[in-house]
Amino acid sequence: MERVETATRERSEQVDGLDHLEELEAHAVFVLREVAAECERPVLLFSGGKDSAVLLRLAEKAFRPGRFPFPLLHVDTGHNFPEVLAFRDRRVAELGETLLVASVQESIDRGRVPDPGPGGSRNRLQSVTLLDAIAEHRFDACIGGARRDEDKARAKERVLSFRDAFGQWDPRRQRPELWHLYHGRVRPGEHLRAFPLSDWTELDVWRYIEREGLDLPSIYFAHRRAVVERDGMLLAVSPWVQPRPGEVVEEASVRFRTVGDATCTGAVRSLAATVAEVVAETAAARVSERGATRADDRTSETAMEDRKREGYF
């Protein structure tokens, strides 16, 4: 009986000769090529995180040996982990592609957004910086690494997510995507957010990283780091995160499941030092990476959806 169940499961994981990861990869490559074909000025959002690292590999498979038909864009909060910035720059140099950096600090200096002050999160401020970059470069499509399993607001997203002339997202105005048929046309001032990894899970991402042998920033793997526990999260001590009265700094073995603004991105206790160990740890996890480690998603039950309506990723 066990052999029959195993055979049935293996057959169900194969579609037209493709296994599960190959099917996800093929669809993502198809989406990237569709966006490049239908849109005049697309851009790929690259933060140096694991999802955008996977996007770069998929873009290689979609367009190499030619150059990417779009530049890369990083919306820089100024509160980044140095390991991630080093990885970002190294990976871009290896690919020989163009990287544009939109700076939240410049948005603050220009009076476009308020300065949250020392230790304040700049994560929400990225929306204005991104929309300004879209307007400046006249991008009509932004390709990102968001996945539906991250948050219930993400789960409402289409693969091609329509944004109006103000950069706002309205779930009631999203277009149907039956049989993988996508409508990429937009009017002047409007744009799309394209999410080739929509149907992937965190575990799929890590299994793909393992299969492809992808390099990642070192903070995704277990290491010793000074942290403080705040609101049930482990925040890394940094120039932007300093212990408050009553908080105790401890050195712990941790890793990061997601990367972002250091003031609101928490670590998890872990001994997983290799990709295989992270895959096993992720398979056993029962909370999404954003739910476990992103303080900005805890401000309300609709925190992500509220930010998306403002133009967030």
C-alpha positions as a Markdown table, in Angstrom:
| # | Residue | x | y | z |
|---|---|---|---|---|
| 1 | Met | 0.0 | 0.0 | 0.0 |
| 2 | Glu | 2.8 | 2.4 | 0.9 |
| 3 | Arg | 4.5 | 1.8 | -2.5 |
| 4 | Val | 1.2 | 2.6 | -4.3 |
| 5 | Glu | 0.8 | 5.8 | -2.4 |
| 6 | Thr | 4.4 | 6.8 | -3.1 |
| 7 | Ala | 3.9 | 6.1 | -6.9 |
| 8 | Thr | 0.7 | 8.1 | -6.9 |
| 9 | Arg | 2.3 | 11.0 | -5.2 |
| 10 | Glu | 5.3 | 11.0 | -7.6 |
| 11 | Arg | 2.9 | 10.9 | -10.6 |
| 12 | Ser | 0.9 | 13.8 | -9.2 |
| 13 | Glu | 4.1 | 15.9 | -8.8 |
| 14 | Gln | 4.9 | 15.5 | -12.5 |
| 15 | Val | 3.0 | 17.5 | -15.2 |
| 16 | Asp | 4.0 | 16.9 | -18.8 |
| 17 | Gly | 7.3 | 15.5 | -17.7 |
| 18 | Leu | 8.1 | 18.3 | -15.4 |
| 19 | Asp | 8.6 | 18.0 | -11.7 |
| 20 | His | 7.1 | 20.6 | -9.2 |
| 21 | Leu | 10.1 | 22.9 | -9.3 |
| 22 | Glu | 10.5 | 22.6 | -13.1 |
| 23 | Glu | 6.9 | 23.5 | -13.5 |
| 24 | Leu | 7.2 | 26.6 | -11.3 |
| 25 | Glu | 10.4 | 27.6 | -13.1 |
| 26 | Ala | 8.8 | 27.2 | -16.5 |
| 27 | His | 5.8 | 29.4 | -15.6 |
| 28 | Ala | 8.1 | 32.1 | -14.0 |
| 29 | Val | 10.2 | 32.2 | -17.1 |
| 30 | Phe | 7.1 | 32.5 | -19.2 |
| 31 | Val | 5.9 | 35.5 | -17.1 |
| 32 | Leu | 9.2 | 37.2 | -17.4 |
| 33 | Arg | 9.2 | 36.9 | -21.2 |
| 34 | Glu | 5.5 | 38.1 | -21.4 |
| 35 | Val | 6.3 | 41.2 | -19.4 |
| 36 | Ala | 9.4 | 41.9 | -21.5 |
| 37 | Ala | 7.3 | 41.4 | -24.7 |
| 38 | Glu | 4.2 | 43.4 | -23.7 |
| 39 | Cys | 5.7 | 46.3 | -21.7 |
| 40 | Glu | 7.9 | 49.1 | -23.0 |
| 41 | Arg | 9.9 | 50.0 | -19.9 |
| 42 | Pro | 10.0 | 47.2 | -17.3 |
| 43 | Val | 12.3 | 47.0 | -14.4 |
| 44 | Leu | 13.2 | 44.1 | -12.0 |
| 45 | Leu | 13.3 | 44.9 | -8.3 |
| 46 | Phe | 16.4 | 43.5 | -6.7 |
| 47 | Ser | 17.1 | 43.9 | -3.0 |
| 48 | Gly | 19.7 | 41.2 | -2.5 |
| 49 | Gly | 17.2 | 39.0 | -0.7 |
| 50 | Lys | 16.6 | 35.3 | -1.4 |
| 51 | Asp | 13.5 | 35.8 | -3.6 |
| 52 | Ser | 15.1 | 38.5 | -5.8 |
| 53 | Ala | 18.2 | 36.2 | -6.1 |
| 54 | Val | 15.9 | 33.5 | -7.5 |
| 55 | Leu | 14.4 | 36.1 | -9.8 |
| 56 | Leu | 17.8 | 36.9 | -11.2 |
| 57 | Arg | 18.5 | 33.2 | -11.9 |
| 58 | Leu | 15.1 | 32.9 | -13.7 |
| 59 | Ala | 15.9 | 36.1 | -15.7 |
| 60 | Glu | 19.2 | 34.4 | -16.8 |
| 61 | Lys | 17.3 | 31.4 | -18.0 |
| 62 | Ala | 14.7 | 33.6 | -19.7 |
| 63 | Phe | 17.1 | 35.9 | -21.6 |
| 64 | Arg | 20.7 | 34.7 | -21.6 |
| 65 | Pro | 23.0 | 34.8 | -23.5 |
| 66 | Gly | 21.6 | 38.2 | -24.2 |
| 67 | Arg | 21.4 | 41.1 | -21.8 |
| 68 | Phe | 18.3 | 41.5 | -19.6 |
| 69 | Pro | 15.7 | 43.6 | -21.4 |
| 70 | Phe | 15.3 | 45.7 | -18.2 |
| 71 | Pro | 17.5 | 47.3 | -15.5 |
| 72 | Leu | 17.5 | 46.3 | -11.9 |
| 73 | Leu | 16.2 | 48.6 | -9.2 |
| 74 | His | 16.8 | 48.6 | -5.4 |
| 75 | Val | 14.7 | 50.8 | -3.1 |
| 76 | Asp | 17.3 | 51.5 | -0.4 |
| 77 | Thr | 16.0 | 52.4 | 3.0 |
| 78 | Gly | 19.5 | 53.3 | 4.3 |
| 79 | His | 19.0 | 50.8 | 7.1 |
| 80 | Asn | 20.3 | 47.7 | 5.3 |
| 81 | Phe | 22.4 | 44.8 | 6.6 |
| 82 | Pro | 25.9 | 45.3 | 5.1 |
| 83 | Glu | 26.1 | 41.6 | 4.1 |
| 84 | Val | 23.1 | 42.1 | 1.9 |
| 85 | Leu | 24.4 | 45.2 | 0.2 |
| 86 | Ala | 27.7 | 43.5 | -0.5 |
| 87 | Phe | 25.9 | 40.5 | -2.0 |
| 88 | Arg | 23.8 | 42.9 | -4.1 |
| 89 | Asp | 26.8 | 44.7 | -5.6 |
| 90 | Arg | 28.7 | 41.5 | -6.2 |
| 91 | Arg | 25.8 | 39.8 | -7.9 |
| 92 | Val | 25.1 | 42.8 | -10.2 |
| 93 | Ala | 28.8 | 43.0 | -11.1 |
| 94 | Glu | 28.9 | 39.3 | -12.0 |
| 95 | Leu | 25.9 | 39.7 | -14.3 |
| 96 | Gly | 27.1 | 42.9 | -15.8 |
| 97 | Glu | 23.7 | 44.4 | -15.6 |
| 98 | Thr | 22.5 | 47.9 | -14.8 |
| 99 | Leu | 21.5 | 48.7 | -11.2 |
| 100 | Leu | 19.5 | 51.7 | -10.3 |
| 101 | Val | 19.2 | 52.7 | -6.6 |
| 102 | Ala | 16.3 | 54.8 | -5.3 |
| 103 | Ser | 17.2 | 56.2 | -1.9 |
| 104 | Val | 14.7 | 56.7 | 0.9 |
| 105 | Gln | 17.2 | 59.1 | 2.5 |
| 106 | Glu | 17.1 | 61.3 | -0.6 |
| 107 | Ser | 13.3 | 61.3 | -0.3 |
| 108 | Ile | 13.6 | 62.5 | 3.3 |
| 109 | Asp | 16.1 | 65.1 | 2.3 |
| 110 | Arg | 13.8 | 66.4 | -0.4 |
| 111 | Gly | 10.9 | 66.6 | 2.0 |
| 112 | Arg | 8.9 | 63.9 | 0.1 |
| 113 | Val | 8.6 | 61.8 | 3.3 |
| 114 | Pro | 9.0 | 62.6 | 7.0 |
| 115 | Asp | 12.1 | 61.4 | 8.8 |
| 116 | Pro | 11.0 | 58.8 | 11.4 |
| 117 | Gly | 14.0 | 59.7 | 13.5 |
| 118 | Pro | 16.7 | 57.5 | 15.1 |
| 119 | Gly | 15.7 | 53.9 | 15.3 |
| 120 | Gly | 12.5 | 54.5 | 13.3 |
| 121 | Ser | 11.5 | 52.1 | 10.6 |
| 122 | Arg | 11.7 | 53.4 | 7.0 |
| 123 | Asn | 10.0 | 50.4 | 5.5 |
| 124 | Arg | 6.7 | 52.2 | 4.8 |
| 125 | Leu | 8.5 | 55.2 | 3.3 |
| 126 | Gln | 9.7 | 53.0 | 0.5 |
| 127 | Ser | 6.3 | 53.4 | -1.3 |
| 128 | Val | 6.9 | 57.1 | -2.1 |
| 129 | Thr | 10.5 | 56.5 | -3.1 |
| 130 | Leu | 9.4 | 53.6 | -5.4 |
| 131 | Leu | 6.6 | 55.6 | -7.0 |
| 132 | Asp | 9.0 | 58.6 | -7.6 |
| 133 | Ala | 11.4 | 56.2 | -9.3 |
| 134 | Ile | 8.7 | 54.8 | -11.5 |
| 135 | Ala | 7.6 | 58.3 | -12.5 |
| 136 | Glu | 11.2 | 59.5 | -13.1 |
| 137 | His | 12.2 | 56.5 | -15.3 |
| 138 | Arg | 8.7 | 56.0 | -16.8 |
| 139 | Phe | 8.5 | 52.3 | -15.9 |
| 140 | Asp | 5.3 | 50.6 | -16.9 |
| 141 | Ala | 6.0 | 47.3 | -15.1 |
| 142 | Cys | 7.9 | 46.4 | -11.9 |
| 143 | Ile | 8.9 | 42.8 | -11.6 |
| 144 | Gly | 9.1 | 41.7 | -7.9 |
| 145 | Gly | 9.6 | 38.6 | -5.9 |
| 146 | Ala | 6.4 | 38.7 | -3.8 |
| 147 | Arg | 4.7 | 35.4 | -3.1 |
| 148 | Arg | 1.1 | 34.7 | -2.2 |
| 149 | Asp | 2.0 | 32.6 | 0.8 |
| 150 | Glu | 3.7 | 35.6 | 2.6 |
| 151 | Asp | 0.6 | 37.4 | 3.7 |
| 152 | Lys | -3.2 | 37.3 | 3.2 |
| 153 | Ala | -3.0 | 40.6 | 1.3 |
| 154 | Arg | -0.4 | 39.0 | -1.0 |
| 155 | Ala | -2.8 | 36.1 | -1.6 |
| 156 | Lys | -5.2 | 38.5 | -3.3 |
| 157 | Glu | -2.6 | 39.5 | -5.9 |
| 158 | Arg | -2.7 | 38.5 | -9.6 |
| 159 | Val | 0.5 | 37.5 | -11.3 |
| 160 | Leu | 0.2 | 40.9 | -13.2 |
| 161 | Ser | -1.1 | 43.3 | -10.6 |
| 162 | Phe | -2.6 | 46.5 | -12.0 |
| 163 | Arg | -1.7 | 49.9 | -10.4 |
| 164 | Asp | -3.6 | 53.1 | -11.3 |
| 165 | Ala | -2.1 | 56.5 | -12.2 |
| 166 | Phe | -1.5 | 57.2 | -8.4 |
| 167 | Gly | 0.4 | 53.9 | -8.0 |
| 168 | Gln | -2.4 | 52.5 | -5.9 |
| 169 | Trp | -3.6 | 48.9 | -5.7 |
| 170 | Asp | -7.3 | 48.1 | -5.6 |
| 171 | Pro | -8.2 | 44.4 | -5.4 |
| 172 | Arg | -11.6 | 45.0 | -7.0 |
| 173 | Arg | -9.9 | 46.3 | -10.2 |
| 174 | Gln | -7.5 | 43.4 | -10.8 |
| 175 | Arg | -7.9 | 41.6 | -14.1 |
| 176 | Pro | -8.8 | 37.9 | -14.5 |
| 177 | Glu | -6.0 | 35.5 | -15.4 |
| 178 | Leu | -7.7 | 32.4 | -16.7 |
| 179 | Trp | -5.6 | 29.7 | -18.3 |
| 180 | His | -2.4 | 31.8 | -17.7 |
| 181 | Leu | -3.7 | 34.5 | -20.1 |
| 182 | Tyr | -2.4 | 37.9 | -19.0 |
| 183 | His | -3.5 | 41.4 | -19.8 |
| 184 | Gly | -0.5 | 43.6 | -19.7 |
| 185 | Arg | -1.8 | 46.8 | -21.4 |
| 186 | Val | -1.8 | 50.0 | -19.3 |
| 187 | Arg | -2.5 | 53.6 | -20.1 |
| 188 | Pro | 0.0 | 56.4 | -19.7 |
| 189 | Gly | 0.8 | 56.9 | -16.0 |
| 190 | Glu | -0.5 | 53.5 | -15.0 |
| 191 | His | 1.8 | 50.5 | -14.4 |
| 192 | Leu | 1.9 | 46.8 | -13.5 |
| 193 | Arg | 3.6 | 44.9 | -10.7 |
| 194 | Ala | 4.6 | 41.5 | -12.1 |
| 195 | Phe | 5.1 | 38.6 | -9.7 |
| 196 | Pro | 6.6 | 35.5 | -11.4 |
| 197 | Leu | 7.0 | 33.8 | -8.0 |
| 198 | Ser | 3.3 | 34.2 | -7.0 |
| 199 | Asp | 2.6 | 30.5 | -6.7 |
| 200 | Trp | 5.9 | 29.6 | -5.0 |
| 201 | Thr | 6.2 | 28.9 | -1.3 |
| 202 | Glu | 9.1 | 29.7 | 1.0 |
| 203 | Leu | 10.0 | 26.0 | 0.9 |
| 204 | Asp | 9.9 | 26.0 | -2.9 |
| 205 | Val | 12.3 | 29.0 | -3.0 |
| 206 | Trp | 14.8 | 27.2 | -0.7 |
| 207 | Arg | 14.5 | 23.9 | -2.6 |
| 208 | Tyr | 15.2 | 25.9 | -5.9 |
| 209 | Ile | 18.2 | 27.6 | -4.3 |
| 210 | Glu | 19.5 | 24.2 | -3.3 |
| 211 | Arg | 18.9 | 22.7 | -6.7 |
| 212 | Glu | 20.5 | 25.6 | -8.6 |
| 213 | Gly | 23.3 | 26.1 | -6.1 |
| 214 | Leu | 22.6 | 29.8 | -5.7 |
| 215 | Asp | 24.7 | 32.1 | -3.6 |
| 216 | Leu | 23.0 | 34.2 | -0.9 |
| 217 | Pro | 23.9 | 36.8 | 1.7 |
| 218 | Ser | 25.5 | 35.1 | 4.7 |
| 219 | Ile | 22.8 | 36.3 | 7.1 |
| 220 | Tyr | 20.3 | 33.7 | 5.8 |
| 221 | Phe | 22.4 | 31.0 | 7.6 |
| 222 | Ala | 23.1 | 30.5 | 11.3 |
| 223 | His | 25.7 | 32.8 | 12.7 |
| 224 | Arg | 26.5 | 34.4 | 16.1 |
| 225 | Arg | 25.1 | 37.9 | 16.4 |
| 226 | Ala | 24.2 | 40.4 | 19.2 |
| 227 | Val | 20.5 | 40.7 | 19.4 |
| 228 | Val | 17.8 | 42.2 | 21.7 |
| 229 | Glu | 14.3 | 40.8 | 22.2 |
| 230 | Arg | 11.7 | 43.3 | 21.4 |
| 231 | Asp | 7.9 | 42.7 | 21.0 |
| 232 | Gly | 8.6 | 39.0 | 20.7 |
| 233 | Met | 11.2 | 39.4 | 18.0 |
| 234 | Leu | 15.0 | 39.2 | 17.9 |
| 235 | Leu | 16.4 | 42.4 | 16.4 |
| 236 | Ala | 20.1 | 42.7 | 15.5 |
| 237 | Val | 22.0 | 45.3 | 17.4 |
| 238 | Ser | 23.1 | 47.9 | 14.8 |
| 239 | Pro | 23.6 | 51.6 | 14.4 |
| 240 | Trp | 19.8 | 51.9 | 14.0 |
| 241 | Val | 18.8 | 49.4 | 16.7 |
| 242 | Gln | 20.2 | 50.0 | 20.2 |
| 243 | Pro | 19.0 | 48.4 | 23.4 |
| 244 | Arg | 16.3 | 50.3 | 25.3 |
| 245 | Pro | 16.2 | 50.6 | 29.1 |
| 246 | Gly | 15.5 | 47.2 | 30.5 |
| 247 | Glu | 16.5 | 45.3 | 27.3 |
| 248 | Val | 19.4 | 42.8 | 27.5 |
| 249 | Val | 21.8 | 42.3 | 24.7 |
| 250 | Glu | 22.6 | 38.6 | 24.1 |
| 251 | Glu | 24.8 | 36.9 | 21.6 |
| 252 | Ala | 22.8 | 34.1 | 20.0 |
| 253 | Ser | 23.0 | 31.7 | 17.1 |
| 254 | Val | 20.4 | 33.2 | 14.6 |
| 255 | Arg | 19.6 | 33.5 | 11.0 |
| 256 | Phe | 17.2 | 35.7 | 9.0 |
| 257 | Arg | 14.3 | 34.3 | 7.0 |
| 258 | Thr | 13.7 | 37.6 | 5.2 |
| 259 | Val | 15.8 | 40.7 | 4.8 |
| 260 | Gly | 14.7 | 44.3 | 4.9 |
| 261 | Asp | 14.9 | 47.5 | 7.0 |
| 262 | Ala | 17.1 | 46.4 | 10.0 |
| 263 | Thr | 14.8 | 48.3 | 12.4 |
| 264 | Cys | 11.8 | 46.0 | 11.7 |
| 265 | Thr | 13.3 | 42.7 | 10.5 |
| 266 | Gly | 13.8 | 40.1 | 13.1 |
| 267 | Ala | 16.0 | 37.0 | 13.3 |
| 268 | Val | 15.1 | 33.5 | 14.4 |
| 269 | Arg | 17.1 | 31.2 | 16.6 |
| 270 | Ser | 18.7 | 28.6 | 14.4 |
| 271 | Leu | 21.6 | 26.2 | 13.9 |
| 272 | Ala | 20.9 | 25.8 | 10.2 |
| 273 | Ala | 24.2 | 26.6 | 8.6 |
| 274 | Thr | 23.7 | 25.0 | 5.2 |
| 275 | Val | 21.0 | 25.2 | 2.5 |
| 276 | Ala | 20.0 | 21.6 | 3.2 |
| 277 | Glu | 19.6 | 22.4 | 6.9 |
| 278 | Val | 17.5 | 25.5 | 6.1 |
| 279 | Val | 15.3 | 23.5 | 3.8 |
| 280 | Ala | 14.6 | 21.0 | 6.6 |
| 281 | Glu | 14.0 | 23.8 | 9.1 |
| 282 | Thr | 11.7 | 25.6 | 6.7 |
| 283 | Ala | 9.7 | 22.4 | 6.0 |
| 284 | Ala | 9.0 | 22.2 | 9.8 |
| 285 | Ala | 8.0 | 25.9 | 10.2 |
| 286 | Arg | 4.4 | 26.7 | 10.9 |
| 287 | Val | 4.5 | 30.5 | 10.6 |
| 288 | Ser | 5.4 | 32.5 | 7.4 |
| 289 | Glu | 8.7 | 34.4 | 7.4 |
| 290 | Arg | 6.9 | 37.7 | 7.4 |
| 291 | Gly | 4.6 | 36.7 | 10.2 |
| 292 | Ala | 7.5 | 35.6 | 12.3 |
| 293 | Thr | 10.1 | 38.3 | 11.6 |
| 294 | Arg | 8.6 | 41.5 | 10.3 |
| 295 | Ala | 7.5 | 44.0 | 12.9 |
| 296 | Asp | 5.9 | 46.3 | 10.3 |
| 297 | Asp | 3.3 | 43.6 | 9.5 |
| 298 | Arg | 2.2 | 43.4 | 13.1 |
| 299 | Thr | 0.9 | 47.0 | 13.4 |
| 300 | Ser | -2.6 | 45.9 | 12.4 |
| 301 | Glu | -4.4 | 42.9 | 10.7 |
| 302 | Thr | -4.5 | 44.9 | 7.5 |
| 303 | Ala | -0.9 | 46.4 | 7.7 |
| 304 | Met | 0.3 | 44.9 | 4.4 |
| 305 | Glu | -2.9 | 45.7 | 2.5 |
| 306 | Asp | -2.8 | 49.3 | 3.8 |
| 307 | Arg | 0.7 | 49.7 | 2.5 |
| 308 | Lys | -0.1 | 48.1 | -0.8 |
| 309 | Arg | -2.9 | 50.6 | -1.4 |
| 310 | Glu | -0.3 | 53.3 | -0.9 |
| 311 | Gly | 2.0 | 51.8 | -3.6 |
| 312 | Tyr | 4.1 | 49.4 | -1.6 |
| 313 | Phe | 5.6 | 46.3 | -3.3 |
